[in-house]
Amino acid sequence: MPSLTILQLNDLHGYIVPHDEMIRDGGDWSFTRLGGLARIATLFEQVRGETDGAMLALDNGDTFHGTHIAVASRGHALVPMMNALKMDAMTVHWEFAYTPKGLHELADRLNYPVLAINCRRDADDALMFDPWRIVERGGLRIGIIGIASPIVGTAMPPSFSEGVTFTLGAEQLPAAIEHLREAEKVDLIVVLSHLGFPQDIKLARETDGIDVIVSGHTHNRMEAAIVENGAIIFQSGGHGSFVGRIDLDIDQGRIAGHRHRLVPIDDTLAEDVAMAAMVEEALAPHRAAMSETVGKIDAPLHRYAMLQAPMDDFLLRAIAEAAGTDIAFSNGWRYGAPVRPGPVTIDDLWNIIPVNPPVSTVEMSGAEIRDMIEDNLERTFAADPYEQMGGYVKRMRGLKLYLKVENPKGRRIDRLFAGGIPVKDDDRFKVAFVTEQGVPKKYGRDRRKLDIDAITAMRHLLASRPVITPSEAQTVFEI
């Protein structure tokens, strides 16, 4: 009976060395060291040997952005390492941060294809990347279809999608599956998706003929795969802390059985010597500057919570103090590995917000603040998964919200307070923010960039006190 193993790396976000990670242990969080491309390289080669090459290595994207080394090199520092992993295909999301032109320059250096069935150039309506790839492994002919993140064109800064139009990908998928089945005679259809886990469930329900969905974007650390309309769906967390593994048994062109493992990338995996050397070469010029200790915290920094998280409470506190405001906003990012209580380094700060934007201010009305939060809540909690376009709930400081998450669009805020006083529509507030995702341009007036960036603001906050409590005076959500 033919067999195939699929290994998944999703949402690496530039984490090329082992890092602190938080694990649930009996209901409580504990820290451990996970990840690192040198360990991942060892795992990949071990599995290639075990399976006699009947293996696919797939990358869901958000790979070349998220740490200082990744962003400072516009992703290029990671190219030799990712090529050495011998990936079979990837799709993309945050890679568009380098603009479509910059992403093409990055993709041209890869030894494997970027796949996206849902990105078209406005100039000629041609696909920006190949929609699929066909590979033969273990006597099987496999069609891999890529779906990039469509929110690049709706929820990200305009430079990310200049000259490119995105669709969801669901509309194009049935015809692609039919072509691969009928004309190309593939045995299996694998969809490599950066839509997100809820979206992939709906995609599977609506689309016949998918065998496996390798899911990304939402950082779900899935201990078990699920099956929806015959499609096996799995996702493997983020930051390279885990690799997902699916072993498929194939009988007469159909999947007769499957086994799933979420493989921790821990110290039981020896480091591949060649990969470790590449990682060290990339990091060596930056190591001294990035290892500088700039302060101390007495509680963990993390983003592993939907409504609010101490990493963003810390960031917003720094932004607000730098701008002299009571209220501050940023985006509900998911990336950024946690930081233990204790010393904080420059590298930790860059990992919190690797784009290092300027701190900005804008004057907003109470009505605008309410409308902006309602819009974000819909993007996060929309009943239709295809309408979910954000990460976690927008991060904010200086407000108290009573929410009814189950309410319909535009009606989720029950009560909203600033400084203990109910917010009225015609109230005016000067607020601080970072990035256009923090406060989109359609809101507010008198928008100004201050002469201080986010990294400097966090350094100033850490320098102002011997120890910082990350979540002091944060926004309060009550549901």
Sequence and secondary structure as in RCSB ss.txt:
>XXXX:A:sequence
MPSLTILQLNDLHGYIVPHDEMIRDGGDWSFTRLGGLARIATLFEQVRGETDGAMLALDNGDTFHGTHIAVASRG
HALVPMMNALKMDAMTVHWEFAYTPKGLHELADRLNYPVLAINCRRDADDALMFDPWRIVERGGLRIGIIGIASP
IVGTAMPPSFSEGVTFTLGAEQLPAAIEHLREAEKVDLIVVLSHLGFPQDIKLARETDGIDVIVSGHTHNRMEAA
IVENGAIIFQSGGHGSFVGRIDLDIDQGRIAGHRHRLVPIDDTLAEDVAMAAMVEEALAPHRAAMSETVGKIDAP
LHRYAMLQAPMDDFLLRAIAEAAGTDIAFSNGWRYGAPVRPGPVTIDDLWNIIPVNPPVSTVEMSGAEIRDMIED
NLERTFAADPYEQMGGYVKRMRGLKLYLKVENPKGRRIDRLFAGGIPVKDDDRFKVAFVTEQGVPKKYGRDRRKL
DIDAITAMRHLLASRPVITPSEAQTVFEI
>XXXX:A:secstr
  EEEEEEE   TT  S EEEEEEETTEEEEEEE  HHHHHHHHHHHHHHTTT EEEEE S  S SSHHHHHTTT
GGGHHHHHHTT SEE  SGGGGGHHHHHHHHHTT SS BB TTEEETTT  BSSBSEEEEEETTEEEEEEEE  G
GGGTTS GGGGTTEEE  STTTHHHHHHHHHHTS  SEEEEEE S HHHHHHHHHH TT  EEEE SS  B SS 
EEETTEEEE B STTSEEEEEEEEEETTEEEEEEEEEEE  TTS   HHHHHHHHHHHGGGHHHHT EEEEESS 
B    SS  HHHHHHHHHHHHHHT SEEEE        B SEEEEHHHHHHH TT  EEEEEEEEHHHHHHHHHH
HHHHHH SSGGG  SSSS EEESEEEEE TTS TT  EEEEEETTEE  TT EEEEEE STTTS TTS EEEEEE
EEEHHHHHHHHHHHSSSB TTTT  EEE 
